[in-house]
């Protein structure tokens, strides 16, 4: 029987979460709520649920909030790099659990995000990137965001599109 591969599961790597709280203390309330979703952090709890399903694997990505909604561009890009390094490490450490990840970006820095998308796909093994349906309130079809779409077309890698209000 073929494995079940869930291509849209979220995770908060601990190192990323700790850095996010340092950079963006305003996320304290959100962080407290997110902490109540145990399987975003607790790998043992996640693995128990996965084992109950059988041969089940997850392509991981960050959950809300979008990095660009909680951090200025320079800090946001740093957080994206940390998240991508952390998710790549989880995929290396648990390849039978997490065969792949969708890289995080901070699209309030488009040029930096293009570089990070290339690094994540080429160097870290990301299978694509996750972006949100608006970038800090701005629509995705604004010309300033075209470079990320061009980059992903050049890399021949998908974009996971996450809805936000």
Secondary structure by P-SEA (a helix, b strand, c coil): cbbbbbcbbbbbcaaaaaaaaaacccaaaaaaaaaaccccccaaaaaaaaaaacbbbbbbbbccccccccccaaaaaaaaaaaaaaaaaaaaaccccccbbbbbbccccaaaaaaaaaaaaccccccbbbbcccccccccccccaaaaaaaaaaacccccccccc
